[in-house]
Amino acid sequence: MLVITVLLVVFIFTFKSLASYIKKIRTGDPNESDITYWMFSYDFKSPNKDWVPENKNLLAKKRARNFLVFILYLNAFGIFLLLNSFTAHLLNFIVNPEFSYPV
């Protein structure tokens, strides 16, 4: 249970720092803001109907930001799994308080 607690703290700290870093960086896309930091760059609707190719530098920045958002999603999923495991261990300890080594 101690390992799960430490991992949970590390994942939460990583989530908070990654979210604040994603909020700070800017790719140059007019649609991104502090509220939409969790969205991928292709989730935004284009205001114009005609397709205009974007600058390669802007595409590289968007790709890097999308990778960070993907890592943020993986981190959130890991927090979900660790929180479920922590809750299961805690409930097991409440029901059966005798000492046993966690598996």
Z-matrix of the N, CA and C atoms (Angstrom, degrees):
N
C 1 1.444
C 2 1.531 1 110.26
N 3 1.325 2 116.28 1 -29.71
C 4 1.460 3 120.04 2 178.58
C 5 1.531 4 111.26 3 -66.70
N 6 1.332 5 116.26 4 -40.03
C 7 1.469 6 120.44 5 179.25
C 8 1.527 7 110.44 6 -63.71
N 9 1.309 8 116.12 7 -42.32
C 10 1.462 9 120.50 8 179.82
C 11 1.522 10 110.54 9 -65.38
N 12 1.325 11 117.07 10 -39.26
C 13 1.462 12 120.78 11 178.24
C 14 1.521 13 111.28 12 -63.91
N 15 1.323 14 116.76 13 -43.89
C 16 1.468 15 120.79 14 178.97
C 17 1.530 16 110.22 15 -64.49
N 18 1.326 17 117.29 16 -44.42
C 19 1.464 18 120.64 17 178.03
C 20 1.525 19 111.60 18 -62.45
N 21 1.313 20 116.60 19 -38.76
C 22 1.459 21 120.81 20 178.93
C 23 1.524 22 111.01 21 -63.96
N 24 1.323 23 117.44 22 -42.24
C 25 1.462 24 121.17 23 178.21
C 26 1.529 25 110.22 24 -65.02
N 27 1.331 26 117.12 25 -42.26
C 28 1.465 27 121.05 26 179.40
C 29 1.526 28 110.57 27 -63.91
N 30 1.327 29 117.59 28 -44.10
C 31 1.466 30 121.18 29 -179.77
C 32 1.527 31 111.20 30 -65.04
N 33 1.331 32 117.54 31 -40.26
C 34 1.469 33 119.97 32 179.44
C 35 1.522 34 110.45 33 -67.22
N 36 1.335 35 117.32 34 -41.79
C 37 1.460 36 120.24 35 177.44
C 38 1.531 37 110.60 36 -63.10
N 39 1.340 38 117.09 37 -42.11
C 40 1.456 39 121.12 38 178.02
C 41 1.522 40 110.77 39 -63.51
N 42 1.321 41 117.53 40 -40.82
C 43 1.461 42 121.65 41 179.15
C 44 1.521 43 110.81 42 -60.97
N 45 1.335 44 116.25 43 -47.54
C 46 1.465 45 119.65 44 -178.41
C 47 1.520 46 111.92 45 -64.56
N 48 1.322 47 116.98 46 -42.83
C 49 1.467 48 119.08 47 -178.89
C 50 1.527 49 111.25 48 -70.25
N 51 1.332 50 117.89 49 -37.85
C 52 1.461 51 120.70 50 178.22
C 53 1.528 52 111.44 51 -67.20
N 54 1.322 53 116.83 52 -40.07
C 55 1.464 54 120.24 53 178.16
C 56 1.528 55 110.83 54 -64.66
N 57 1.325 56 117.60 55 -41.29
C 58 1.464 57 118.99 56 178.99
C 59 1.529 58 111.11 57 -68.82
N 60 1.335 59 117.95 58 -34.24
C 61 1.462 60 120.54 59 177.42
C 62 1.527 61 111.09 60 -67.82
N 63 1.325 62 117.01 61 -40.88
C 64 1.470 63 120.53 62 178.96
C 65 1.532 64 109.94 63 -65.66
N 66 1.332 65 117.47 64 -34.54
C 67 1.468 66 120.28 65 177.21
C 68 1.521 67 111.35 66 -66.65
N 69 1.346 68 117.42 67 -32.91
C 70 1.464 69 121.00 68 -176.57
C 71 1.521 70 113.54 69 -77.85
N 72 1.342 71 117.57 70 -39.14
C 73 1.463 72 119.24 71 -175.11
C 74 1.525 73 110.02 72 -74.25
N 75 1.296 74 115.46 73 148.59
C 76 1.460 75 121.38 74 179.14
C 77 1.522 76 108.83 75 -130.41
N 78 1.323 77 115.70 76 135.76
C 79 1.462 78 120.31 77 179.30
C 80 1.520 79 111.62 78 -95.54
N 81 1.298 80 117.66 79 -19.05
C 82 1.453 81 121.34 80 -175.71
C 83 1.509 82 112.21 81 106.37
N 84 1.322 83 117.23 82 -1.14
C 85 1.459 84 122.02 83 177.57
C 86 1.531 85 108.56 84 -75.89
N 87 1.332 86 118.74 85 127.60
C 88 1.470 87 119.65 86 -178.06
C 89 1.525 88 113.38 87 -69.65
N 90 1.312 89 118.55 88 -15.44
C 91 1.464 90 120.82 89 -176.93
C 92 1.525 91 113.65 90 -83.22
N 93 1.319 92 119.01 91 -18.50
C 94 1.459 93 119.68 92 -175.23
C 95 1.525 94 110.91 93 -82.45
N 96 1.332 95 114.42 94 145.41
C 97 1.459 96 121.19 95 178.67
C 98 1.522 97 108.01 96 -151.56
N 99 1.337 98 116.55 97 -177.55
C 100 1.463 99 120.29 98 178.09
C 101 1.524 100 111.95 99 -68.41
N 102 1.304 101 117.33 100 -23.42
C 103 1.463 102 121.24 101 -179.15
C 104 1.530 103 110.58 102 -80.94
N 105 1.318 104 117.46 103 -32.66
C 106 1.469 105 121.26 104 -175.80
C 107 1.527 106 112.60 105 -102.17
N 108 1.336 107 117.24 106 28.65
C 109 1.464 108 119.63 107 -177.65
C 110 1.526 109 112.40 108 -65.36
N 111 1.312 110 118.75 109 -26.65
C 112 1.458 111 123.01 110 -174.86
C 113 1.525 112 112.97 111 -84.57
N 114 1.332 113 117.97 112 -6.08
C 115 1.464 114 121.37 113 -177.34
C 116 1.520 115 110.76 114 -89.12
N 117 1.329 116 115.53 115 145.10
C 118 1.460 117 120.42 116 172.02
C 119 1.521 118 109.16 117 -70.90
N 120 1.331 119 117.59 118 158.48
C 121 1.470 120 120.47 119 -176.25
C 122 1.521 121 111.89 120 -68.24
N 123 1.323 122 118.18 121 -25.46
C 124 1.463 123 119.75 122 -179.81
C 125 1.527 124 112.42 123 -86.80
N 126 1.344 125 118.03 124 2.03
C 127 1.459 126 120.97 125 175.03
C 128 1.522 127 112.38 126 -79.64
N 129 1.328 128 117.37 127 -17.02
C 130 1.457 129 121.35 128 -179.46
C 131 1.524 130 109.79 129 -81.62
N 132 1.325 131 115.66 130 138.42
C 133 1.461 132 119.85 131 177.51
C 134 1.519 133 109.72 132 -82.48
N 135 1.299 134 115.54 133 140.27
C 136 1.457 135 120.86 134 179.54
C 137 1.523 136 109.27 135 -80.27
N 138 1.353 137 117.93 136 135.13
C 139 1.470 138 119.04 137 -179.07
C 140 1.524 139 113.25 138 -74.32
N 141 1.323 140 117.09 139 -24.71
C 142 1.467 141 118.30 140 -179.25
C 143 1.530 142 110.68 141 -98.28
N 144 1.305 143 114.99 142 150.50
C 145 1.460 144 120.74 143 -178.49
C 146 1.524 145 112.13 144 -82.54
N 147 1.324 146 116.74 145 -28.11
C 148 1.464 147 121.25 146 -179.47
C 149 1.526 148 109.84 147 -82.99
N 150 1.316 149 115.94 148 139.42
C 151 1.452 150 120.05 149 178.37
C 152 1.517 151 109.36 150 -83.52
N 153 1.326 152 114.54 151 125.28
C 154 1.453 153 121.11 152 177.84
C 155 1.519 154 106.99 153 -121.81
N 156 1.336 155 118.10 154 123.17
C 157 1.465 156 118.85 155 -179.54
C 158 1.525 157 111.15 156 -63.92
N 159 1.334 158 114.88 157 142.72
C 160 1.458 159 119.99 158 -177.82
C 161 1.519 160 110.64 159 -92.27
N 162 1.299 161 115.73 160 163.18
C 163 1.448 162 123.09 161 178.44
C 164 1.534 163 109.93 162 -63.31
N 165 1.319 164 117.96 163 142.69
C 166 1.469 165 121.33 164 -178.74
C 167 1.522 166 111.74 165 -64.51
N 168 1.331 167 117.15 166 -32.83
C 169 1.457 168 120.30 167 178.12
C 170 1.532 169 110.41 168 -66.30
N 171 1.341 170 116.32 169 -41.87
C 172 1.461 171 121.08 170 177.79
C 173 1.523 172 110.43 171 -65.24
N 174 1.310 173 118.14 172 -39.48
C 175 1.465 174 121.27 173 178.21
C 176 1.530 175 111.41 174 -64.38
N 177 1.332 176 117.03 175 -39.09
C 178 1.466 177 120.50 176 178.56
C 179 1.529 178 110.64 177 -65.78
N 180 1.339 179 117.04 178 -40.47
C 181 1.462 180 120.29 179 177.62
C 182 1.528 181 111.21 180 -65.96
N 183 1.332 182 116.29 181 -40.26
C 184 1.463 183 119.70 182 178.14
C 185 1.527 184 111.27 183 -65.06
N 186 1.336 185 116.41 184 -39.79
C 187 1.453 186 120.52 185 179.27
C 188 1.528 187 110.81 186 -63.94
N 189 1.333 188 117.18 187 -41.57
C 190 1.466 189 121.06 188 178.43
C 191 1.530 190 110.77 189 -65.67
N 192 1.330 191 116.58 190 -41.00
C 193 1.462 192 120.20 191 178.63
C 194 1.530 193 110.69 192 -67.37
N 195 1.324 194 117.65 193 -39.31
C 196 1.462 195 120.65 194 177.11
C 197 1.527 196 111.06 195 -62.24
N 198 1.331 197 117.08 196 -37.59
C 199 1.464 198 120.59 197 177.52
C 200 1.530 199 110.27 198 -63.69
N 201 1.336 200 117.28 199 -42.03
C 202 1.459 201 120.49 200 178.45
C 203 1.531 202 111.59 201 -65.27
N 204 1.323 203 116.96 202 -37.71
C 205 1.471 204 120.35 203 177.09
C 206 1.528 205 109.97 204 -66.37
N 207 1.334 206 117.21 205 -38.18
C 208 1.468 207 120.60 206 176.48
C 209 1.526 208 111.01 207 -62.59
N 210 1.333 209 117.15 208 -42.21
C 211 1.457 210 121.30 209 176.92
C 212 1.529 211 110.09 210 -63.90
N 213 1.335 212 117.43 211 -36.66
C 214 1.461 213 121.34 212 176.70
C 215 1.523 214 110.78 213 -62.83
N 216 1.329 215 117.29 214 -41.92
C 217 1.466 216 120.87 215 176.83
C 218 1.527 217 111.47 216 -64.39
N 219 1.329 218 117.21 217 -42.36
C 220 1.463 219 119.75 218 177.20
C 221 1.525 220 111.26 219 -62.90
N 222 1.306 221 116.03 220 -38.34
C 223 1.456 222 120.78 221 178.50
C 224 1.532 223 110.47 222 -65.04
N 225 1.326 224 117.38 223 -41.88
C 226 1.465 225 121.06 224 178.02
C 227 1.532 226 110.62 225 -63.30
N 228 1.330 227 116.93 226 -39.03
C 229 1.466 228 120.30 227 177.10
C 230 1.529 229 110.62 228 -65.91
N 231 1.326 230 116.80 229 -39.87
C 232 1.465 231 120.30 230 176.77
C 233 1.519 232 111.83 231 -63.89
N 234 1.332 233 117.45 232 -39.32
C 235 1.468 234 120.60 233 176.51
C 236 1.516 235 110.18 234 -63.10
N 237 1.317 236 117.08 235 -40.59
C 238 1.460 237 121.10 236 177.96
C 239 1.536 238 111.02 237 -60.31
N 240 1.335 239 116.90 238 -46.79
C 241 1.459 240 120.29 239 -179.72
C 242 1.526 241 111.74 240 -66.06
N 243 1.324 242 116.96 241 -42.95
C 244 1.464 243 120.19 242 179.70
C 245 1.523 244 111.72 243 -66.47
N 246 1.320 245 117.46 244 -37.45
C 247 1.458 246 120.56 245 178.22
C 248 1.529 247 110.79 246 -66.30
N 249 1.317 248 117.20 247 -38.62
C 250 1.464 249 120.44 248 175.97
C 251 1.524 250 110.87 249 -64.78
N 252 1.328 251 117.03 250 -42.55
C 253 1.461 252 120.69 251 179.04
C 254 1.527 253 110.85 252 -65.79
N 255 1.324 254 116.82 253 -41.18
C 256 1.459 255 120.48 254 177.88
C 257 1.522 256 110.96 255 -62.08
N 258 1.326 257 116.82 256 -42.93
C 259 1.462 258 121.12 257 178.75
C 260 1.526 259 111.15 258 -63.49
N 261 1.330 260 117.12 259 -40.72
C 262 1.468 261 120.58 260 178.46
C 263 1.526 262 111.23 261 -64.32
N 264 1.338 263 117.15 262 -42.68
C 265 1.463 264 119.93 263 177.87
C 266 1.531 265 111.12 264 -65.46
N 267 1.329 266 116.64 265 -39.76
C 268 1.459 267 120.45 266 179.37
C 269 1.528 268 111.02 267 -65.13
N 270 1.315 269 117.38 268 -43.59
C 271 1.465 270 120.30 269 178.31
C 272 1.521 271 111.19 270 -66.45
N 273 1.335 272 117.46 271 -37.01
C 274 1.456 273 120.81 272 176.31
C 275 1.522 274 110.82 273 -63.78
N 276 1.323 275 117.25 274 -38.93
C 277 1.460 276 120.77 275 178.08
C 278 1.517 277 111.35 276 -67.92
N 279 1.338 278 117.68 277 -36.51
C 280 1.464 279 121.00 278 179.18
C 281 1.523 280 110.29 279 -68.07
N 282 1.310 281 117.37 280 -42.48
C 283 1.466 282 121.13 281 -177.91
C 284 1.524 283 110.98 282 -74.35
N 285 1.313 284 117.33 283 -41.74
C 286 1.461 285 122.43 284 -176.74
C 287 1.531 286 108.48 285 -125.70
N 288 1.344 287 118.78 286 88.34
C 289 1.458 288 120.59 287 -171.88
C 290 1.523 289 116.39 288 -75.60
N 291 1.313 290 119.75 289 -3.18
C 292 1.461 291 119.62 290 179.15
C 293 1.516 292 110.64 291 -69.34
N 294 1.318 293 116.62 292 151.53
C 295 1.463 294 121.91 293 -174.43
C 296 1.524 295 110.33 294 -73.68
N 297 1.309 296 116.05 295 133.59
C 298 1.464 297 121.84 296 173.36
C 299 1.502 298 108.10 297 -147.21
N 300 1.311 299 116.11 298 147.47
C 301 1.456 300 120.47 299 179.16
C 302 1.528 301 109.42 300 -75.03
N 303 1.352 302 116.90 301 132.21
C 304 1.470 303 118.38 302 178.68
C 305 1.518 304 111.16 303 -71.82
N 306 1.307 305 113.78 304 148.56
C 307 1.479 306 119.37 305 -179.93
C 308 1.487 307 109.45 306 -97.61
